[in-house]
Amino acid sequence: TQLLEAQARIAELETHVFQLNQKATAAVDRWADYEAELTRLRAMLPSSTPEQSHSPTRSSFFQAGATRISALMYSRRPQTASPPAVPRAAPPVTPPPPEPRVTMMTPTTRNSGRTAEDLLEALNKEQMLRKAAEGRLNETNRELEDLSATLFEQANEMVATERRARAALEQKVSELEQRDVEKRVRLDKLELAMHRIEKVKTLLIE
């Protein structure tokens, strides 16, 4: 019964080790995917900065018409020459450009920063899960090795005890056979003695 229980325990540990290997392989694959996604986002970050620099001009084109752009260009050029034109062009034109710049740049940078942080956090979680899985796998392997060693020792002990019992049984059988032979010899002697006694009786009767 102990041997059957140990074999069942070994089979259970082997299935557990197989499942842990599958989980570790899946974690490694997800880790590689996260690293590839992170490198892709990092490669996209420097290329997104020039697009953000051009984005305010596009938004200014959409927000203001052609007349406002021409007025803005003319108002910026003669700022040194004609001082009265500066206060007229400054209030309506200068405040809107910085506002779209801030609103256009901050969401992308925040989103890219958040995605990078999310990926880093996911990578850290995957590393922790991988370390935990490796620790469990190592622990399971140690338990399996210990159990195999104990089972090997128990099997050796069982074989040794069986051999000793078999040797003792064979010795008892040989002793019984020897006693049987001795009994047969004694019976033969008794039969001869009885036969002689019968002969003596017949002679005395005659």
Residue pairs with C-beta under 8 A, 6 or more apart in sequence:
2 154
3 151
3 154
3 155
3 158
6 147
6 150
6 151
6 154
9 147
10 144
10 147
10 148
10 151
13 140
13 143
13 144
13 147
14 144
16 140
17 137
17 140
17 141
17 144
20 133
20 136
20 137
20 140
21 137
23 133
24 130
24 133
24 134
24 137
27 126
27 129
27 130
27 133
28 130
30 126
31 123
31 126
31 127
31 130
34 119
34 122
34 123
34 126
35 123
37 119
38 116
38 119
38 120
38 123
41 112
41 115
41 116
41 119
42 116
44 112
45 112
45 116
48 108
48 112
52 104
52 105
52 108
52 109
55 100
55 101
55 104
55 105
56 97
56 100
56 101
56 104
59 100
59 104
60 69
60 96
60 97
60 100
61 69
63 96
63 100
64 72
64 93
64 96
68 93
71 89
71 93
72 89
72 93
75 85
75 86
75 88
75 89
75 90
75 93
76 89
78 85
79 85
79 86
